[in-house]
Amino acid sequence: MEFNANRVDEANAVISATVTKEILEANLDKVAKQASKTMNIQGFRKGKVPVAVVKQRFADKLAEDAEADAIRKILKDGLKQLEIKNEDLIGEPTVSKFDKKEDGSIEVELSVACKPNVDLGDYKSLIPAVENKEADIKDVEARLEEIAKSSAPLAKIARKRAVKDGDFAVIDFEGFVDGVAFEGGKAEKYPLEIGSASFIPGFEEQVIGMKYEEQKDIIVTFPESYQAKNLAGKEATFKVTLHEIQEKAAPELNDEFAQRMLPGQENVTIDTLKDRVKEQMSAEIKSKYYREELKPAYLEALVEKVQFALPSSVVEQEVNYALNNKIRTMSEAEINELKENASKVEEIRNELKEDATNSVKATFIVDALAKAENVQVSDQEVMQVLYYEAMQMGQNPQEVLKQYQEAGYLPAIKMSMIEEKVIAKLLDEKLGK
């Protein structure tokens, strides 16, 4: 068997070989003998099926198995010659050439992708200048007022007046389409928050200005995308009666309020709560500053400065991913144009390749940074983040986790968390100097 194994560069290798007819026949005999020991064929005892019968009955399948056996040996011998360990491989090696010749031999070429060796150099010298970010006291006080208002109970307003934006209007309503009441269109003493956009577009705006015990016909049109198909796109008239107006009376920002917000803690004052809120808001500001300004700048500098070979197959996967995302945003006419003009697809691929290459490069750099800084994220940490986000969105954490697992998103989420963690560590160190 003719055999050749070469490294294209540090991250890519090509293994080629010509598998002779004799080798394929020997492999076929071997797999046929193995199959004869386990097959159940009517008229023969298990394990006593003649090899000739097995070959006759399953010729095509055995030929495929014989070829696969030859390819596995080519790969094994090639990796050994190139001194590439299995744990250094990225993805499965691909068969880039498979030509059957007239003499019964096969020419095979395998493309192999390997983990690159990323030499980060003096990566800390590329960290951008980091400013200390803190929440302004006015923003802290505004946040405290928001917290106080959101936690306040609803109460009837002290004097009668007309409804205005931000009020809770307690109303009776009943909806009609073409003069006929429809299911689900009626309620009594319903507290509608004006400005919440929780009702059909245009409804809340028409409640503004209503007075106590006023009755009014409100005319709106259901959106075309409305979930109830029998109502979608139709004009409806709602007969509305306003009973009272309620508003949230925010409590006084004092020590008593602070103690309610921080139960179980000793010696709590309003200043304690202010400090806590300021700390939280400052962390949010810093996180956004790191994520939106410093991280992109740092990664861009690293991508430009750190040079190493990239696995071609991984770059191609990233280009394909970007291409698919771009196609999803195209109109039907644009997609039809691509189908008729294959060269246009290649033009788009070439346009996307630079960003795709930089994205893949950044991923390997982040992995190298995490190793250099000994930063890790456990599976448990990933689960905790997903559980918290699901609960914040009012979703079932178990179902969300299952969806992510089935879709294969967990490794990407974990890598994203590692990226945030290692870069935050480096930026915090820079800030502390």
N, C-alpha and C positions, 0 to 999 in steps of 0.2 A: 504493500500500500504506500503510494507516494504521500508525503506528509510535510507540511510547512506551517510554522507558527511564528508570527511576528507581532511586535508591539508597534502600533501606529504612533502612539505617544503614551504618556504615563497612565492615561485613563481609558485607552482603547487598544484593542488587540484583534487580530484576524488570524483564524486558524483555518487552513485549507487542506484538503486531502482528496485523493482519488481512491475510491473503494472499489476493488476489483470484483469481477463476477464470482470468483472463487471464494472470496471472503463472505460475500452476501449469501452464497449457497451454503457455506459452512454455518453461518448464523441462522439460516433458515432451518437447517437440520437440527441445530441446538434448540431453537424455540419450539420446533415441532415435537422433539423428544420430551421436552418439559411439559408441553401441553397434553401429550398422550397419557401422561401419568395422572392427570386430574380430570380429564374430560369424561362426560357421560354421553355416550353415543349408543343408540338403540342397536341391540345385537351383539354388543361387546361388554365385557365386564369392566367396571371402573378401574383405570390404571393399566388395562390390557389392550387399549386401542392401538392398532398398528400405526406406525408413523406415516406410512404411505396413505392410509385412509385420512389421517389428520391433514396431511398436505393437500389431498384432493378436495376435502370438504371446506377447508379454510385457507385456500391458497392466497387470496388477496390480503387477508388480515395477517397471516404469517409473514408475508413479504414486507408489510409495513413494520411489523415488529422486528424483523431482521435488519431493516434499514435503520430503525430507531436505535437498535443495539449498536450498530456501527457508528452512528453519530455520537452516542454516549461515550464510546471508546475514543473517538477523535477528540472530543472535548476534554476528557480526562487526561489523555496524553499531552494535548496542547497546553492545558493549564499547568501540568507538571513541568513541561519544558520551559514555559514562561515564568515559572515560579510564582504563580498567582494562586492564592488560597481561596477556598470557597467563600469564606466570610468577607473577602475583599470584592466579590462580585456585586454588581448593582443590577437587580432584575435578572431575568432569564436570558442567557445567550440566544441570539436570534440566528436562524438559518437564512443567510443572505444570498446563498446560491445553492441550487439543488438540480443538477442536470443529469438526466439518464442518457447514457451513450448507447450506440448501436451494438457495441461489444458486450453489453450487459453491466458495464461498470457505471459508477456514479461519481460525478465531481461535486464536492460539498465545500461550502465556505461558511464559517461561523463568525459572527461579529460579537465580541465580548466587551462589556462595559465594566470598568473597575473604579473603585473609590480613589479619587485623586489625593495626592499628598499635598496638603495646603500648608505652605510656609507663610505664616502671618507676619513675620518680621517684627518690627517695633510697632505693633498695632495700637498701642496706647498713645503713641505720639500723634495719631490721626484723629483722636477724639476731639470734637469741637469744644469751644469754650462753653461752659455751663453757667447760666445765671440762676440765682436763688429766686424761686417764685413763691409768693405768698398771697393769700386772699386779702383784698382790701376790706377794711373794717366796715365800710358802707355796704359792701356785698354780703358780708357776714350778717349784718343787721337785717338786710333785706331777706336773706335766707331764713333767719329766725322768725321774721314776720310771716313768711310763707308757711313755715312749720306750724306756727301758732294758729294760723287761719285754717290750714288743712285739718288740724286736730280739733278745731272748735265745733261744737254742736250747732245744728240749725236752730234759728229762733225767729219767731214772727217779728217783723219790723215794728218799731215803736209807733210810727205814724203812718197813716195811709198815704200812698203816693202811687205813681204809675211805675210799671215794670221797666227796669233798665238792665243793660248788659251786666252780667255777673250775678244777677239775682237768681234765687230759686223760686220759680212761679208754681204754686200749687194749683193745678188745673184739672177739670174734667174735660175729656174730649171723646168725640166719636167721628170716625171717618166714613165717607161715602164716595163711591165711584159710580157715576151715572145714576145717582140718586139711591143707590143700594148700599147698605152698610156692609162692610167686609170684615171677615174674621181677623181678630187680633188688632183691630183699629179702635178699640174702646178702652178707656181707663177712667178711674175716679180718684180724686185727690192725689194726682201724680206730681211729685216734686221735680220739675224740669229745670235744670241748670241752663240759664240763658248764656249762649256763647260756647257751650260744650260741643256743639255740632253732633249731638247724639241722635237728633231727630232728622227727618227728611229735610234736605236743603231748602231754605226759605221759610221753614216753619217757625223757628225760634225768633227770627228777625221780626215776624209779624205779631209775636206776643209782646214785644217791646212796645211800651206805651199803653197797654191795657190797664184798666183800673179795677178795684175790688168789685166782685160780682158782675163784672161786665161780661156779656156774651158776644162772641164774634165768629164769623165764618172765615177760616183760613184756607186759602186755595194754594196747593202746591202740586208739583209733578214728580212722580216717583222716578228715580234714575233708571235708565235703560238696563243697568247692571243689577237692579234690585233682585234679592234672592227669591222673592215670591213672583214667579213668572206671570201670574194672572194680574199682577199690579204693575209690573215693570213698564215704564214709559207712559203710564196713564195719569191723567189729571184727577186729583182727589180734593174733596171739600171736607174740612174738619170743623165740626161745631164745637167751639171751645168756650169754657166758662172759667174765669179766674176767681179763685176763692180767697187766696191771700198770698203775700210775698214774704219769703223767708231769706235770711242772710246769715252768714257765719260771722258771729261776733268774736273776733280774736281776743283771747285773754291777755291780760297785762303781762308784759315781759318782766317778770320779777323772780325772786328766789323760789317762790311756790311753784311757778310754772316750770322752772329748771328742775326741781325735784321730781315733778311728774314725768318729765322727759328722760331723767336719768334715775330711775327707781333702783333702790338697793344700794346706792352709793352714799357715803357719809360726807357731811359738810359741803353739800352742793349749793352753789349760788348761781345767779344768772351769769356771773363772769366765768364760772366753771363751764357752763353750757356754751358760752361764746367761744371760749378757748377750744372746746371740743369741735364745734362747728367750723371754726377757723382752721383747725388741724385737718379736718375732713376735706374742706374746700381747697385748701392748699395742696393736699395730696392729689385731688382731682385735676387741679391746674397744672401741677408738675407732671402728672401722668400724660396729659394732653400735650404739653410742651415737649416732653421726651418723644412721644409717639409721632407727633405731626411735624416737628421741626428738627430735633437733634438726631433721631434714629435714621431718617432718610438721608440726612447729610453725611452721617458717619458711614452708613453702608455704601453710599455712593463713592466716598473716598476710598474705602477698602476695596470695592470692586475695581476701581481704576488703578489702585496701587499694587494689589496682590495678584500675581500672575501664576496660573497653573492650568493644566489641560482639563477639559470637561468631557464627560462621557457623551458621545454624540447622540446616543439613543435617548438620553434624558432630555437633552436640548430639543430633540425632535418631538418628544412627548409634550414639552412645554409649548412649543410652537403650535402643535395640533390643538392643545387646550385653548390657547389664545385665539386660534382661528375659529374654533367652534363657538366660543363666546361672541366673537365678532359677527359670525353668521346669524346668531340668534337675534341680533339687533337690526338685521337687514330686512328690507321690504321684500315682498314676494317677487317683484320685478327684478330687484338686485340679485336675488338668489337664482332666478331663471337665467340671468345674464352670466353668472358664474358657471352654471351647468353647460351653457353653450360655448363658453370660452375658458378652457382649462388653463390657459396661460395667465388669465386674470387671477386665478387662485394662487399660482406661483408668485405673482407679483405681491399679493397680500402676505403670503408666507414670508417672503423676503423682507417686507416692511416690518413684520412682527418679530423677526429673528433676533435683532439686537436686544430688544427688551426681554425676550425669552431667555437669551443667553445670560444677560445680566441677572435675571431672576434666579436662574439655576446656580450661577456663580455665588450669588449672595447666600443661597441656602447652604452651600458647602462651607462658606466663610463663617456663617453663624454656628454651624456644627463644630468647626474648628475652634471658634471663640469659646463655646460652651465647654469643650474639652480642656482648653488652656486655663479657663477660670474655674473649672470643676463645678459647673452649674448643671443641675439635673432637675427634671420634673417627673415626679412619680405618676403612675397610672391613677393612684388615689387622688392626687391633686387635680388631675384632669376631670375625674368624676365629680369632685366637689364643685369645680367651676361650672360644669354642665348642670348639676343639680341646682345650684344657686340661680343661674340664669333662667332655667326652666321655671323655677318657683316665682321669680320676679315677673315672668311673662304670663303667670297663671296657667302653666302647662304641667302635664304629668311628667315628673323627672324620669321615671322608669321608661316611659314611652319615647321621650326625647333621646335618651341614651341608646335605646334599641335602634332608633332610626339612624343615629350617627354611626353606630356599629355596622349596621347593614349596608349603609352607604359608603363605608370605608373612610370616614372623615377623621377618626380619632388620631391617627398618626400626624395628620396635618395640623390638627388643633394642638397636639402636644408640641410639635415643632414651633408653632406660633408662640406658645407659652414660654418655651425655652428662649426664643428670640427676645421676647419682652424682658424676661428675667435677666439674661446675661447683659443686655445692653443697658438696662436700668442699673445694674451693679457697677458697670464701668462708668456710667455717667455720674452716679452717686459718689464714686471714689474721686472723680475729677472735681466734683463740686466741693468735696471735703478738703481738698488740698489748699 
